[in-house]
Amino acid sequence: MRLTRADRSILSDWWFTVDRVMFFGLLLLMGTGLVLSLAASLPIAAKYDLEPFYFVRRHAALLLPALAILFAASTLTPKQIRRTSLIIFIVGCLLMALVIFIGPEIKGAKRWLQIGMVSLQPSEFVKPAFVVLTAWLFNESQKRRDIPGIQLAVALYLIFIALLVLQPDFGQALLVTLVWGALVYMAGIGLVWILALAIAGATGLVVAYFMAPHVASRIDRFLFPESGDTYQTDRSIDSFLHGGWFGRGPGEGTVKNVLPDSHTDFIFAVTAEEYGLIACLILLALFAFIVLRGLSKASQEPDGFIRHAVAGLIMLFGLQTLINMAVNVGLLPAKGMTLPFVSYGGSSLLAMALTMGFALGLTRRRPMTGQIKRNAETEAGTDSAHVREQVA
């Protein structure tokens, strides 16, 4: 089937208005994730007495709904994205509260809902919805003084952070706080709010350190390696040394045999050992390209809500990538955060597809915007000609 501009179908309209460069970059990232999942997940399957390609098959199966979500979200209008985000935020927060009471405890945290054979992490889906709603509230507070946009944005933030802390999930709380702080700054709300946020963040970190033993342990091991077990971080760093520039070859790595989360949190280390630093730099460049492309598109948007929402969504994607890679090379303490579209994880993959689908939908070329601009230019030209006639 050949698509033409004369065709008014949803698919044709989407194809000629979406940022195809970013879209194909995301497809390439998804394909790369499947290949790296094949390299990293075989020992994990053996550890749990599963068939060798169990995680690879599940990863491949999840790509289909992820692509469907990416496409569906990118066809929405800005108004539909706002409404969808509101529904997702409300339902997601209710599910997060439910998780605290009935969710299974895994590694000292309750973050998942077990629905039949499927494990769902609601907080992953709340993140993009939270960014969109916050961007809209900040923008509305600037346009309409009768709407308490800032107060509502603060309320959403406190609700979301409280639910994350109760799970507990301090890594996601840090990520959300960084993005929210960036949106506060972009909205030009004022230094008082930024200072208050910084104080609140520092206070939260201190409270987490003294109230959550596993957080204190991770920070202590990061700052003072001799104070505890740094086995996972040490093995991850060793993988970069063993892999060299070109790697030991597909299937020849050993770090995936000793790291319990090699297919999720430490898949970047597996990439370094088997494919080398060159491959890691290429993967990093692909992530950087998507981030820079998204921020560039955001900067070109005349609408404040769209500009801030796209920037927030892209920062969510970019900061999560940065944190995961920083943990793999020992620059940050372990946080249990996946590498977007690359690590194994159903909720993470589907939620990140929703995140980038929203970004693609918000940055689509809107014909009416161009028409309005042309009309304004025509009117300006007519007015200028009329003035010249009067002067003459």
C-alpha positions as CSV (number, residue, x, y, z in Angstrom):
1,M,0.0,0.0,0.0
2,R,1.4,3.4,-1.0
3,L,0.6,6.3,1.2
4,T,-0.1,9.7,-0.4
5,R,-0.9,13.1,1.1
6,A,-4.3,13.0,-0.7
7,D,-5.2,10.0,1.4
8,R,-7.1,11.2,4.5
9,S,-6.8,8.0,6.6
10,I,-5.4,8.0,10.1
11,L,-2.3,6.1,9.0
12,S,-1.6,8.5,6.1
13,D,-2.1,11.6,8.3
14,W,0.2,10.1,10.9
15,W,2.9,9.2,8.4
16,F,3.2,12.7,6.9
17,T,3.0,14.5,10.2
18,V,5.0,12.4,12.7
19,D,8.8,12.9,13.3
20,R,9.8,9.8,11.3
21,V,13.5,10.3,12.2
22,M,12.8,9.9,15.9
23,F,10.4,7.1,15.2
24,F,12.9,5.0,13.3
25,G,15.5,5.8,15.9
26,L,13.2,4.2,18.5
27,L,12.6,1.2,16.3
28,L,16.3,0.7,16.0
29,L,16.7,1.0,19.7
30,M,14.0,-1.7,20.2
31,G,15.7,-4.0,17.7
32,T,19.0,-3.5,19.5
33,G,17.3,-4.3,22.8
34,L,16.1,-7.7,21.4
35,V,19.6,-8.6,20.2
36,L,21.2,-7.7,23.6
37,S,18.4,-9.6,25.4
38,L,19.5,-12.6,23.5
39,A,23.1,-12.1,24.8
40,A,22.2,-11.4,28.4
41,S,19.3,-13.5,29.4
42,L,20.3,-17.1,28.7
43,P,22.2,-17.7,32.0
44,I,19.2,-16.1,33.9
45,A,16.9,-18.6,32.3
46,A,19.2,-21.5,33.2
47,K,19.3,-20.2,36.8
48,Y,15.5,-20.5,37.1
49,D,15.3,-23.8,35.3
50,L,13.5,-22.2,32.3
51,E,14.0,-23.0,28.7
52,P,17.1,-21.1,27.3
53,F,15.2,-18.5,25.2
54,Y,12.4,-17.9,27.7
55,F,13.2,-14.3,28.4
56,V,14.1,-13.6,24.7
57,R,10.7,-14.9,23.6
58,R,8.9,-12.8,26.2
59,H,10.9,-9.8,25.2
60,A,10.0,-10.3,21.5
61,A,6.4,-10.9,22.4
62,L,6.3,-7.6,24.4
63,L,7.6,-5.7,21.4
64,L,4.3,-6.1,19.6
65,P,2.1,-4.4,22.2
66,A,4.9,-1.8,22.8
67,L,4.8,-0.9,19.1
68,A,1.0,-0.7,19.2
69,I,1.2,1.6,22.2
70,L,3.9,3.7,20.6
71,F,1.8,4.1,17.4
72,A,-1.6,4.6,19.2
73,A,-0.2,7.3,21.6
74,S,1.5,9.1,18.7
75,T,-1.8,9.5,16.8
76,L,-3.4,11.4,19.7
77,T,-3.9,15.1,19.7
78,P,-2.5,17.3,22.5
79,K,-6.0,17.5,24.1
80,Q,-6.4,13.7,23.9
81,I,-3.0,13.2,25.5
82,R,-3.9,15.4,28.4
83,R,-7.1,13.6,29.0
84,T,-5.5,10.2,28.6
85,S,-2.8,11.2,31.1
86,L,-5.4,12.3,33.7
87,I,-7.0,8.9,33.5
88,I,-3.7,7.0,33.7
89,F,-2.6,9.1,36.6
90,I,-5.7,8.5,38.6
91,V,-6.0,4.8,37.9
92,G,-2.2,4.3,38.3
93,C,-2.1,6.0,41.7
94,L,-5.0,3.9,42.9
95,L,-3.1,0.8,41.7
96,M,0.1,2.0,43.4
97,A,-1.9,2.4,46.7
98,L,-3.3,-1.1,46.2
99,V,0.2,-2.5,45.6
100,I,1.3,-1.4,49.1
101,F,-1.4,-3.6,50.7
102,I,-1.6,-6.7,48.4
103,G,1.5,-6.6,46.2
104,P,4.1,-9.3,46.6
105,E,7.3,-8.3,48.4
106,I,10.3,-8.7,46.1
107,K,13.8,-7.8,47.4
108,G,12.3,-5.7,50.2
109,A,9.9,-3.7,48.0
110,K,6.3,-3.8,46.9
111,R,6.1,-2.4,43.4
112,W,4.2,-5.0,41.4
113,L,0.7,-6.3,41.0
114,Q,0.4,-9.9,40.0
115,I,-2.5,-10.2,37.6
116,G,-2.6,-13.9,36.5
117,M,0.7,-14.6,34.8
118,V,1.4,-10.9,34.3
119,S,3.3,-8.7,36.7
120,L,2.4,-5.0,36.4
121,Q,4.4,-2.1,37.9
122,P,1.8,0.8,37.9
123,S,4.4,3.5,38.8
124,E,6.1,3.1,35.4
125,F,2.9,4.2,33.6
126,V,2.2,7.0,36.1
127,K,5.5,8.7,35.2
128,P,4.7,10.0,31.7
129,A,1.1,10.9,32.7
130,F,2.6,12.9,35.7
131,V,4.9,14.8,33.4
132,V,2.2,15.7,30.9
133,L,-0.2,16.9,33.6
134,T,2.5,18.9,35.4
135,A,3.5,20.6,32.2
136,W,-0.2,21.5,31.5
137,L,-0.7,22.9,35.0
138,F,2.4,25.0,35.0
139,N,1.4,26.4,31.6
140,E,-2.2,27.1,32.7
141,S,-0.9,28.9,35.8
142,Q,1.0,31.3,33.5
143,K,-2.0,32.0,31.2
144,R,-4.9,32.0,33.7
145,R,-4.5,33.5,37.2
146,D,-7.8,32.0,38.3
147,I,-6.4,28.4,38.1
148,P,-4.2,27.3,41.0
149,G,-1.9,25.4,38.6
150,I,1.2,25.6,40.7
151,Q,-0.6,24.4,43.8
152,L,-2.2,21.5,41.9
153,A,1.2,20.5,40.3
154,V,2.7,20.4,43.8
155,A,-0.2,18.3,45.1
156,L,0.3,15.8,42.2
157,Y,4.0,15.7,42.9
158,L,3.5,15.0,46.7
159,I,0.9,12.3,46.0
160,F,3.2,10.5,43.5
161,I,6.3,10.8,45.6
162,A,4.5,9.6,48.7
163,L,3.3,6.5,46.9
164,L,6.9,5.8,45.6
165,V,8.4,6.2,49.0
166,L,5.9,3.9,50.6
167,Q,6.8,1.0,48.2
168,P,9.7,2.0,48.6
169,D,11.3,3.1,45.3
170,F,13.7,5.9,46.0
171,G,15.4,5.5,42.6
172,Q,12.1,6.4,40.8
173,A,11.4,9.1,43.3
174,L,14.8,10.7,42.5
175,L,14.1,10.5,38.8
176,V,10.6,12.0,39.1
177,T,12.0,14.8,41.3
178,L,14.7,15.7,38.8
179,V,12.2,15.9,36.0
180,W,9.7,17.9,38.1
181,G,12.4,20.3,39.2
182,A,13.4,20.9,35.5
183,L,9.8,21.6,34.7
184,V,9.6,24.1,37.6
185,Y,12.7,25.8,36.2
186,M,11.4,25.9,32.6
187,A,8.1,27.3,33.7
188,G,9.9,30.2,35.2
189,I,8.1,29.9,38.5
190,G,10.7,31.4,40.7
191,L,13.8,30.7,42.8
192,V,11.7,30.3,45.9
193,W,10.1,27.1,44.5
194,I,13.4,25.8,43.2
195,L,15.1,26.4,46.6
196,A,12.1,24.7,48.4
197,L,12.4,21.8,46.0
198,A,16.2,21.5,46.7
199,I,15.7,21.6,50.4
200,A,12.9,19.0,50.2
201,G,15.0,16.7,48.0
202,A,18.0,17.0,50.4
203,T,15.7,16.3,53.4
204,G,14.2,13.3,51.6
205,L,17.6,11.9,50.9
206,V,18.7,12.3,54.6
207,V,15.4,10.7,55.8
208,A,15.8,7.8,53.3
209,Y,19.4,7.3,54.5
210,F,18.4,7.0,58.2
211,M,15.0,5.3,57.7
212,A,15.8,2.8,55.0
213,P,18.7,0.4,55.7
214,H,19.1,-0.8,52.1
215,V,19.4,2.9,50.9
216,A,22.0,3.6,53.6
217,S,23.9,0.4,52.6
218,R,24.0,1.3,48.9
219,I,25.2,4.8,49.6
220,D,27.8,3.6,52.1
221,R,29.1,1.0,49.7
222,F,29.3,3.7,46.9
223,L,31.1,6.3,49.0
224,F,33.2,3.8,51.0
225,P,33.7,0.6,49.0
226,E,35.6,-1.1,51.8
227,S,32.6,-0.8,54.1
228,G,30.6,-3.5,52.4
229,D,30.0,-5.8,49.5
230,T,30.5,-4.1,46.1
231,Y,30.5,-7.4,44.1
232,Q,27.9,-6.4,41.5
233,T,29.5,-3.0,40.8
234,D,33.0,-4.5,40.7
235,R,32.0,-7.2,38.2
236,S,30.2,-4.6,36.1
237,I,33.3,-2.4,35.9
238,D,35.4,-5.4,35.1
239,S,33.2,-6.2,32.1
240,F,34.3,-3.0,30.5
241,L,38.0,-3.8,31.1
242,H,37.6,-7.4,29.8
243,G,35.6,-6.4,26.7
244,G,38.1,-3.8,25.5
245,W,37.3,-1.9,22.4
246,F,35.8,-4.7,20.3
247,G,34.5,-7.1,22.9
248,R,35.1,-10.8,23.5
249,G,32.4,-11.8,21.0
250,P,28.7,-12.7,21.2
251,G,28.1,-15.4,23.9
252,E,31.7,-15.2,25.2
253,G,31.0,-12.9,28.1
254,T,31.2,-14.1,31.7
255,V,29.6,-11.2,33.7
256,K,26.1,-12.4,32.8
257,N,26.8,-15.6,34.6
258,V,27.5,-13.9,37.9
259,L,25.3,-10.8,37.9
260,P,21.7,-11.6,39.0
261,D,20.2,-8.7,37.0
262,S,22.4,-9.0,33.9
263,H,19.3,-8.9,31.6
264,T,17.8,-5.8,33.3
265,D,19.9,-3.4,35.4
266,F,23.3,-4.5,34.1
267,I,22.6,-5.2,30.4
268,F,25.0,-2.3,29.5
269,A,27.8,-4.2,31.2
270,V,27.0,-7.3,29.2
271,T,27.1,-5.2,26.0
272,A,30.6,-3.9,27.0
273,E,32.0,-7.3,27.6
274,E,30.6,-9.1,24.6
275,Y,30.6,-6.3,22.0
276,G,33.1,-3.8,23.3
277,L,33.4,-0.1,24.1
278,I,32.8,0.8,20.5
279,A,29.3,-0.9,20.6
280,C,28.6,0.9,23.9
281,L,29.5,4.3,22.4
282,I,27.3,3.6,19.4
283,L,24.4,2.7,21.7
284,L,25.1,5.8,23.8
285,A,25.1,7.9,20.6
286,L,21.7,6.4,19.6
287,F,20.3,7.4,22.9
288,A,21.9,10.9,22.7
289,F,20.5,11.4,19.2
290,I,16.9,10.6,20.3
291,V,17.3,12.9,23.3
292,L,18.8,15.8,21.3
293,R,16.2,15.3,18.5
294,G,13.4,15.4,21.0
295,L,14.7,18.5,22.8
296,S,15.2,20.2,19.5
297,K,11.6,19.5,18.5
298,A,10.4,20.8,21.9
299,S,12.4,24.1,21.5
300,Q,10.6,24.7,18.2
301,E,7.1,24.4,19.7
302,P,5.3,27.8,20.1
303,D,2.7,26.3,22.5
304,G,4.0,26.4,26.1
305,F,2.3,23.2,27.2
306,I,3.6,21.2,24.3
307,R,7.1,22.6,24.7
308,H,7.3,21.8,28.4
309,A,5.6,18.4,28.1
310,V,7.9,17.1,25.3
311,A,11.0,18.4,27.1
312,G,9.8,16.6,30.3
313,L,9.1,13.3,28.5
314,I,12.4,13.4,26.8
315,M,14.2,14.2,30.0
316,L,12.4,11.2,31.6
317,F,13.8,9.0,28.9
318,G,17.2,10.6,28.9
319,L,17.7,10.7,32.7
320,Q,16.7,7.1,33.1
321,T,19.2,6.1,30.5
322,L,21.9,8.2,32.1
323,I,21.2,6.7,35.6
324,N,21.3,3.2,34.3
325,M,24.6,3.7,32.4
326,A,26.1,5.6,35.4
327,V,25.3,2.7,37.7
328,N,27.0,0.2,35.2
329,V,30.2,2.2,35.2
330,G,30.3,2.8,39.0
331,L,29.4,6.5,38.9
332,L,26.2,6.0,40.9
333,P,25.1,3.5,43.5
334,A,22.9,0.6,42.2
335,K,19.3,1.8,41.8
336,G,17.4,-1.0,40.0
337,M,16.5,1.1,37.0
338,T,16.2,-0.3,33.5
339,L,17.8,0.9,30.3
340,P,14.9,2.1,28.2
341,F,13.8,-0.2,25.4
342,V,16.9,-2.4,25.9
343,S,16.5,-4.0,29.4
344,Y,14.1,-6.9,29.8
345,G,10.9,-5.8,31.7
346,G,7.4,-5.7,30.5
347,S,6.1,-2.7,32.5
348,S,9.2,-0.7,31.7
349,L,9.1,-1.4,28.0
350,L,5.3,-0.7,27.6
351,A,5.5,2.5,29.8
352,M,8.5,3.8,27.9
353,A,6.6,3.2,24.6
354,L,3.8,5.3,26.1
355,T,6.2,8.0,27.1
356,M,7.8,8.3,23.6
357,G,4.5,7.8,21.9
358,F,3.2,10.9,23.8
359,A,6.4,12.8,22.7
360,L,5.8,11.8,19.1
361,G,2.2,12.8,19.2
362,L,2.9,16.2,20.7
363,T,5.6,17.0,18.2
364,R,3.6,16.0,15.1
365,R,3.2,18.7,12.5
366,R,-0.2,20.2,12.9
367,P,-1.5,21.6,9.6
368,M,-3.7,24.2,11.3
369,T,-0.6,25.7,13.0
370,G,1.0,26.2,9.6
371,Q,-2.2,27.7,8.2
372,I,-2.6,30.1,11.1
373,K,1.0,31.2,10.6
374,R,0.6,31.7,6.9
375,N,-2.6,33.7,7.5
376,A,-0.8,35.9,10.1
377,E,2.0,36.5,7.6
378,T,-0.5,37.4,4.9
379,E,-2.4,39.8,7.2
380,A,0.9,41.4,8.3
381,G,1.9,41.8,4.6
382,T,-1.5,43.4,3.8
383,D,-1.2,45.8,6.7
384,S,2.3,46.8,5.7
385,A,1.2,47.4,2.1
386,H,-1.7,49.5,3.3
387,V,0.6,51.6,5.4
388,R,3.0,52.2,2.5
389,E,0.0,53.3,0.3
390,Q,-1.1,55.8,2.9
391,V,2.5,57.1,3.3
392,A,2.8,57.4,-0.5
